[in-house]
Amino acid sequence: MAGGKERILRRRITSVQSTKKITRAMELIAATRVAKAQQRAAEARPYAEQITGVIQDLAEGGADVDHPLLRKVEDPQKVAFVVITSDRGLAGAYNSSVIRAAEREIMALRAQGKDYSLVIIGKKAETYFRFRNYTIDAVYHKISDTPRFEDARMVAQQVNDMFIDGDVDQVELIYTRFLTLASQQVAVRRFLPLQTRERTDTSEALAGFEFEPSAEGVLTALLPRYVEARLFAALLDAAASEHANRQRAMKAATDNAEELIIKLSRAMNRARQDSITTEIMEIVSGAEALRADKGDVSDLLLDRMFAADIFPDHSVR
Amino acid sequence: MLQVELVSPEKILFSGEAEMVVARTAGGDIAFQPGHVPFIGTLADHPVRILFAGGQEEMVAVHEGFVECAHDRVTILSDIAELSSQIDVNRAEAARARAEANADQLDESTREAALRRAQVRIQVAGS
């Protein structure tokens, strides 16, 4: 039947319309969350900067320690990767680009005959690597959306332990850097051992710090905090990137839905027009055939038309 | 005048000018006034007092962290720091009661740390 096509199209339009409502809502939610995540990242920055400053002052003040977090291994045999992805999808290429970068790093490492270790944040990376039978050492869920400092501390603890115990010789951080609202970038960063800058000559102005309990004692207490702060900063960056990516993906989805609705409505209107035309043709040809049987020769299609003929009840003066 | 900043990992809790800052470090209590020699120290679980010009003062519950003083700037870095106005006394009391009740379940150091934290909170809020 001719009406079938039209009905199918109408149903598809309704479905696309409701999808559009969902993607629009997700876009708006993501937009507010990007702003919030950005603000959090900005608020967390002073702490990281201050800690870095203190460490620099310590180094320039003459502290020299042999902390396990600074232990450099000449030829690292096992490298741990901390991969930060999200728990939820619908964020465009956000997760897949991080996962791809991680897999590339692992491949490169394996090609050199070395071992890897995976610390995963977010369900997406977990599913991917588990499905492909990678060995996963630790998984953290539910922290990538709005990371708290305690979360960063928990992960940092795990990574520090792995490093200090000598399970791994090096730790790399793979996450998405938030550059601007329009551009985010996957970054692979050295996380441990901490890189110390070559000390320049102790400047007179900065020397003469007093330490309590001692320069070494302060540095020993400070380094784990520094590691936590760095991981926290990465988590916040990743969260902001996730929301920005989701906002962009959902905006594209909404635009596509709009386009699709226009296309489908056009197709539907044409189908309706077609079915009306076919129906008229059927009626006319049916009537024509009947009349021809009765022997009436006058044409059914009129040459002239009067309103009174068509609407007998309507008085036309 | 001292420029004082109280920074936690999540945000800057307090920033302003003060006359004196009194804190307890690993080596004992220390007070900072303008012109103090550059100093870096680890903080104990203890309230930090910030004294403003005009006699007012603010107590801050600090649970471990660092204090740095250089060029009349005092920076307090702490994982957990609470201004007296932000502390929920009831919650702190509950935490203390919990720590005391679970004496046999928690190991000694965890319990002591929890107790000390609760006590510092209550002390700060009560002042």
Interface residues (C-beta under 8 A of the other chain):
Chain A: R40 E43 A44 P46 Y47 Q50 I51 G53 V54 D57 L58 G61 R148 F149 A152 R153 L206 G208 F209 E210 F211 E212 P213 A215 G217 V218 A221 L222 R225 E228 A229 F232
Chain B: E5 V7 S8 P9 E10 K11 I12 T25 A26 G27 I30 V37 P38 F39 I40 G41 T42 F66 E68 A70 T75 L77 D79
